[in-house]
Amino acid sequence: MPSTMRMQINSDAGSVGLTSRPRLAPHVRLRFDPARNRHVLLTPEAVTVLNDTGAAILELCDGERTMAEILTELRARYDLVADDEVRLFLVGLQAKRRVEISRG
């Protein structure tokens, strides 16, 4: 991601606090697409192809888990988890109305 893009959304990254509870928006579905051999986000108007990391994050976004719990689970699965990168990913999807984030 270019550094200019990061600077544009970095100020919003703090809006996803550790007590926030992210979830997929009601009109969005996370599915595995066998034709692409990838997870995708399905919306009425678009298909978003995800990498494995993005899919792992979104599988944990059920509206019940807090951001702290999601980060803990990701750390249990992976050697290196950059908290800010996870937050930026979710903020970007929130801006596209693919994710909803309830505050603590």
TAQUIFEN-V841549 format. One record per helix or strand of 3 or more residues. SS is the DSSP state (alpha for helix, beta for strand). FROM is the first residue (numbers start at 1). TO is the last residue. If there is no record, write none. Layout:
BEGIN
SS,FROM,TO / SS,FROM,TO
END
This chain:
BEGIN
alpha,3,13 / beta,21,24 / beta,29,33 / beta,38,42 / beta,47,49 / alpha,52,60 / alpha,67,77 / alpha,83,95 / beta,99,102
END
